[in-house]
Amino acid sequence: MAKRAAAAAESKPAVNAPEENFVELMLVAADFVKCCGGLEHAKKSLDDAGQFITKAGGVSKASKALSVLENLKERIG
């Protein structure tokens, strides 16, 4: 059984091929553009998000700020 598991592990690459990663990235990008309502809106949203994350001092702090806003919204109504 251990030999079979080892053979299966060897047959599957640990890291996706660059082409597979690119295709996955393009699918995520296409979904993002669709959710934003078009390419120009997606570019603007991405730029705004980048500025927000930079000003917040990182992703974790930006996420925390959004959580605080969400809490305030629930309390205020």
TATA-V191776 format. One record per helix or strand. SS is the DSSP state (a for helix, b for strand). FROM is the first residue (numbers start at 0). LEN is the number of residues. If there is no record, write none. Layout:
SS:FROM:LEN
SS:FROM:LEN
//
This chain:
a:1:10
a:17:19
a:38:18
a:58:18
//
